[in-house]
């Protein structure tokens, strides 16, 4: 498997054409409307937000995905079309119908995705006016422009390509994502679109995507919020050879490559967290089971006190222990809990390790990336999640988001 490429070096995926234009949906002269046209043989799988307050495009995309194989993905930024009631549903349906007509496919073959301000109407005029130019701009190598066009508060696009050899064929995987704030598992305020040229049946494709998302996008958090519009979409264009779980090693090899792509995109979202200055991996090990490990990791990752200490470069391990203690682990024996900052032993026996020196902790926490590792002393299960600090700029960005 080759190393990832990004930016302008993103690899085209045979069977998928991509275009992005500035439609003026919310801000002039900004790329904000994206279209992916899929080959007739393409299959598609998607996972969506578990937030009960789901946006109109999420509801419609679910319905269209169940109706049959999609032929296009239509994505806008600027307005989320969430909290817009019956009008929002009508807008989403109108745009799918218009895109379908422009592409000569049924409206139900178009999956809509939106991101941006919640609770404000998505204007159809700019989108409808831009559709002819958008269709005309479709090209295999349009992924880099699309990565820019799906951004909102992101400071940079998130994108990656990989090649993976399946039998005698070198398959391509290219993915793009957006997200910087309102990020937590199940899922984050994020959109991600991943394409491969292999032919994979819808059932195995959906199962593989769910497994991969659980080990990547559902293990990141910036601020503990989850949005109304989140989605990850995986397209197998069918331009290349068929692949199924029966392929054994080839299926596993493709799964590993897909996992690497999704993990790269997920961690890129955390690294670009609104106002973030530090990338923090949180590992909880020696737990009784994975659910327990995840509860402790999430308690640490979501703690504003831990995250503000990270911003300050302060090895305030007391805040970490407090988060461990409120994670709901029944019968936790604090005398068995151990804590590290990278390789530095901070806590043993439920208290400060005798050899720990504050200067060592400060050295670790001054880095732009480091690991908080906690061992519970209860079993063999382990989980990792990824988060960032909480800075002054996070408050500024979100206070000014609608102005």
C-alpha positions in Angstrom: 0.0 0.0 0.0 1.4 3.3 -1.0 1.8 6.4 1.1 -1.0 9.0 1.1 -1.1 11.9 -1.2 -3.1 15.1 -0.6 -3.9 18.5 -1.9 -3.5 18.8 -5.7 -2.0 15.3 -5.8 -5.3 13.6 -4.9 -6.0 10.6 -7.1 -8.9 10.4 -9.5 -11.3 7.5 -8.8 -12.4 5.9 -12.1 -16.2 5.9 -12.2 -16.6 9.1 -10.1 -16.6 12.7 -11.5 -16.4 15.7 -9.2 -17.0 19.4 -9.5 -17.2 22.4 -7.1 -18.3 26.0 -7.8 -18.9 29.2 -6.1 -22.7 29.5 -6.1 -23.0 32.5 -3.6 -25.2 30.5 -1.3 -24.1 32.5 1.8 -20.9 34.3 0.9 -19.8 35.5 -2.5 -16.8 34.2 -4.3 -16.5 31.1 -2.1 -16.6 27.5 -3.3 -19.8 26.3 -1.7 -21.5 23.8 -4.0 -20.2 20.3 -4.8 -21.4 17.5 -7.0 -20.2 13.9 -7.4 -21.6 12.0 -10.4 -21.4 8.2 -9.9 -21.1 5.6 -12.6 -24.3 3.5 -13.2 -22.6 0.4 -11.6 -21.7 2.3 -8.4 -22.9 1.2 -5.0 -23.0 3.5 -2.0 -23.1 3.2 1.8 -23.5 5.9 4.4 -23.8 6.5 8.1 -25.5 9.5 9.5 -25.8 11.5 12.8 -27.6 9.9 15.7 -28.8 13.3 16.8 -32.6 13.1 17.0 -32.9 16.6 15.6 -31.8 15.6 12.1 -31.6 18.0 9.2 -33.9 17.7 6.1 -31.1 16.5 3.8 -30.2 13.8 6.3 -33.8 12.5 6.4 -34.0 12.7 2.6 -30.6 11.1 2.0 -31.6 8.1 4.1 -34.8 7.7 2.2 -33.1 8.0 -1.2 -30.4 5.6 -0.2 -33.0 3.0 0.7 -34.8 3.5 -2.6 -31.9 2.4 -4.8 -28.4 2.9 -6.0 -27.4 6.7 -5.9 -26.1 8.3 -9.1 -25.1 11.6 -7.6 -24.2 13.4 -4.3 -25.1 17.1 -4.0 -23.3 19.0 -1.2 -23.7 22.6 -0.1 -22.1 24.7 2.6 -23.3 27.9 4.1 -26.7 26.7 5.5 -27.4 23.4 7.1 -31.1 23.3 6.2 -31.7 22.0 9.8 -34.5 23.3 12.0 -36.3 24.5 8.9 -39.5 22.3 9.2 -41.6 21.4 6.2 -39.9 24.2 4.1 -36.6 22.6 4.6 -37.8 19.2 3.4 -39.3 20.9 0.3 -36.0 22.7 -0.4 -34.0 19.4 -0.1 -36.5 17.7 -2.5 -36.4 20.6 -4.9 -32.7 20.6 -5.2 -32.5 16.8 -5.7 -35.1 17.0 -8.4 -33.2 19.8 -10.1 -29.9 18.0 -9.9 -31.5 14.8 -11.2 -32.9 16.7 -14.1 -29.6 18.2 -14.9 -27.9 14.8 -14.8 -30.8 12.9 -16.5 -31.3 10.7 -13.4 -34.3 10.3 -11.1 -34.5 12.7 -8.1 -34.3 9.7 -5.8 -30.9 8.9 -7.2 -29.5 12.1 -5.8 -28.3 12.2 -2.1 -28.3 15.7 -0.6 -25.9 16.9 2.1 -25.8 20.3 3.7 -23.6 22.0 6.3 -23.5 25.5 7.9 -25.8 27.6 10.0 -28.7 25.8 11.6 -32.2 27.2 11.7 -32.0 29.4 8.6 -33.5 28.7 5.2 -31.3 27.3 2.5 -31.9 29.5 -0.6 -32.7 27.5 -3.7 -32.0 30.3 -6.2 -28.2 30.3 -6.1 -28.1 26.5 -6.2 -30.5 26.2 -9.1 -28.6 28.9 -11.0 -25.3 27.2 -10.5 -26.3 23.7 -11.4 -25.7 23.9 -15.2 -22.1 25.2 -14.6 -21.6 22.6 -11.9 -22.6 19.7 -14.2 -20.4 21.2 -17.0 -17.4 21.3 -14.6 -17.6 17.6 -13.7 -14.2 15.9 -14.1 -12.3 13.0 -12.6 -9.7 15.1 -10.9 -12.0 17.5 -9.1 -11.5 16.2 -5.6 -9.1 18.9 -4.4 -11.6 21.7 -5.2 -14.4 19.7 -3.6 -12.3 19.3 -0.4 -12.2 23.1 -0.2 -15.8 23.6 -1.1 -17.2 21.5 1.7 -15.4 23.4 4.4 -17.1 25.8 6.9 -14.9 27.0 9.8 -12.1 24.7 8.7 -8.8 26.4 8.3 -7.7 23.8 5.7 -9.2 21.0 3.6 -8.9 17.4 4.7 -8.1 15.0 2.0 -6.1 11.8 1.3 -5.5 9.2 -1.4 -4.1 5.7 -1.2 -3.5 2.9 -3.6 -3.9 -0.7 -2.6 -3.1 -3.8 -4.6 -6.1 -6.2 -4.9 -4.9 -9.3 -6.7 -3.2 -7.9 -9.8 -5.1 -4.7 -9.8 -4.0 -1.4 -8.1 -7.2 0.1 -6.6 -7.6 3.7 -5.6 -9.2 5.1 -2.5 -9.7 8.9 -2.2 -11.4 10.7 0.6 -12.3 14.3 1.6 -13.8 15.6 4.9 -14.8 18.7 6.6 -15.1 19.5 10.3 -13.5 21.6 13.0 -16.0 22.3 15.7 -19.2 20.8 17.2 -17.3 17.5 17.1 -17.9 14.4 19.1 -18.7 10.7 18.4 -22.0 9.5 16.9 -21.1 11.5 14.9 -19.3 14.8 14.6 -20.3 18.0 12.8 -18.6 16.7 9.8 -19.1 15.4 6.3 -16.8 12.9 4.7 -17.0 11.4 1.2 -14.8 8.5 0.2 -14.6 6.8 -3.2 -13.0 3.6 -4.5 -13.0 2.1 -8.0 -13.7 -1.4 -6.8 -17.1 -3.1 -7.3 -18.5 -4.0 -3.9 -22.1 -5.1 -3.1 -24.1 -2.7 -0.9 -24.4 -5.1 2.1 -20.7 -5.7 2.6 -19.9 -2.1 1.8 -22.3 -0.8 4.5 -21.0 -3.3 7.1 -17.4 -2.4 6.3 -18.2 1.3 6.5 -19.9 1.0 9.9 -17.0 -1.0 11.3 -14.5 1.6 10.0 -16.4 4.6 11.2 -16.6 3.1 14.7 -12.8 2.9 14.8 -12.2 6.4 13.3 -14.8 9.1 13.0 -16.6 7.9 16.1 -13.5 8.2 18.2 -12.9 11.9 17.8 -14.1 14.8 19.9 -13.4 18.5 19.9 -16.1 19.9 22.1 -18.5 17.2 23.0 -21.2 18.4 20.7 -22.8 16.5 17.9 -24.7 18.0 15.0 -27.8 17.6 12.9 -26.2 17.0 9.5 -23.3 14.6 10.0 -22.6 12.0 7.4 -19.9 9.7 6.0 -20.5 8.3 2.6 -18.5 5.6 0.9 -18.9 4.9 -2.9 -17.6 1.9 -4.8 -17.8 3.0 -8.4 -17.6 -0.5 -9.9 -15.1 0.6 -12.5 -12.6 -1.9 -11.2 -12.8 -5.6 -10.3 -15.3 -7.1 -7.8 -14.3 -7.5 -4.2 -16.2 -9.3 -1.4 -15.4 -10.7 2.1 -14.9 -14.0 0.5 -11.7 -12.6 -1.0 -10.0 -13.2 2.3 -6.6 -11.4 2.4 -7.6 -9.0 -0.4 -10.8 -8.0 1.6 -8.7 -7.5 4.7 -6.1 -5.5 2.8 -8.8 -3.2 1.4 -10.3 -2.8 4.9 -6.9 -1.8 6.3 -6.5 0.8 3.6 -10.0 2.2 4.1 -9.3 2.4 7.8 -6.1 4.3 7.2 -8.0 6.8 5.0 -10.8 7.3 7.5 -8.4 7.6 10.5 -6.3 10.2 8.6 -9.4 12.3 7.9 -10.8 11.9 11.4 -7.5 12.9 13.0 -7.2 15.8 10.6 -10.5 17.1 11.9 -9.2 17.1 15.4 -6.0 18.7 14.5 -8.0 21.5 12.8 -10.3 21.8 15.8 -11.6 25.4 16.1 -8.8 27.3 17.9 -6.9 24.1 18.6 -3.2 24.2 19.4 -2.6 20.7 20.6 -3.6 17.2 19.4 -4.1 14.8 22.3 -4.5 11.0 22.1 -6.2 9.5 25.1 -5.6 5.8 25.7 -7.4 3.9 28.4 -6.1 0.3 29.0 -6.4 -2.5 31.5 -10.2 -2.0 31.6 -12.8 -4.7 32.3 -14.3 -4.3 28.9 -14.2 -1.9 25.9 -17.4 -0.1 27.0 -15.8 0.8 30.3 -12.5 1.9 28.6 -14.5 4.1 26.3 -16.5 5.7 29.1 -13.3 6.7 30.9 -11.6 8.0 27.7 -14.7 10.1 26.8 -14.9 11.5 30.3 -11.3 12.8 29.9 -11.7 13.9 26.3 -14.9 15.9 27.0 -13.7 17.6 30.2 -13.4 21.3 29.7 -11.0 21.5 32.7 -8.7 18.9 31.1 -8.9 20.6 27.7 -8.2 24.1 29.0 -5.2 22.7 30.9 -4.0 21.1 27.7 -4.2 24.6 26.1 -2.1 26.1 28.8 0.5 23.3 28.5 -0.3 22.5 32.2 0.2 18.9 33.3 -2.8 19.2 35.7 -3.1 15.4 36.3 -5.6 16.0 39.1 -8.2 17.0 36.5 -7.5 13.9 34.6 -8.0 11.7 37.7 -11.2 13.6 38.5 -12.5 12.8 35.0 -11.6 9.1 35.5 -13.4 9.1 38.8 -16.7 10.5 37.4 -16.8 8.1 34.4 -19.2 5.8 36.2 -16.8 2.8 36.6 -18.5 0.7 39.3 -16.1 -0.5 42.0 -13.1 1.4 40.7 -10.1 0.7 42.9 -8.2 4.0 42.7 -5.1 2.4 44.2 -4.7 0.4 40.9 -5.0 3.4 38.6 -1.8 4.5 36.8 -1.3 7.5 34.6 1.3 8.6 32.0 1.9 11.7 29.9 3.8 10.1 26.9 6.5 8.1 28.6 6.4 10.0 31.9 4.9 8.1 34.8 2.7 10.5 36.7 0.4 8.5 38.9 0.8 5.1 40.6 -1.0 3.6 43.6 -3.8 6.2 43.3 -1.5 9.2 43.8 1.5 11.0 42.5 4.4 8.7 41.6 7.4 9.4 43.9 9.7 9.8 40.9 7.4 12.3 39.0 8.7 15.8 38.5 6.5 18.6 37.4 9.1 19.7 34.9 8.8 16.4 33.1 5.1 16.8 32.8 5.4 20.3 31.5 7.9 19.2 28.9 5.4 16.7 27.5 2.4 19.1 27.7 4.3 21.8 25.9 4.4 19.7 22.7 1.9 20.1 19.9 0.9 16.4 20.2 1.1 13.9 23.0 -0.6 11.0 24.7 -2.5 10.8 28.0 -2.5 7.1 29.0 -4.5 5.7 31.9 -4.4 2.1 33.1 -7.4 1.0 35.3 -6.0 -2.2 36.6 -9.2 -4.1 36.0 -8.7 -6.3 32.9 -7.3 -6.3 29.4 -9.6 -4.1 27.3 -8.2 -0.9 25.7 -9.6 2.0 23.7 -8.0 5.1 22.1 -9.8 8.4 21.3 -8.5 11.6 19.9 -9.2 15.2 21.0 -7.6 18.6 21.2 -7.3 21.5 23.6 -10.0 24.2 24.2 -8.6 27.7 23.6 -9.6 31.3 23.6 -10.1 31.2 19.9 -12.7 28.4 20.2 -14.9 30.8 22.1 -14.2 33.6 19.7 -14.9 31.5 16.6 -18.2 30.1 17.9 -19.3 33.5 19.4 -18.9 35.1 16.0 -20.1 32.2 13.9 -23.3 33.8 12.6 -21.9 37.4 12.3 
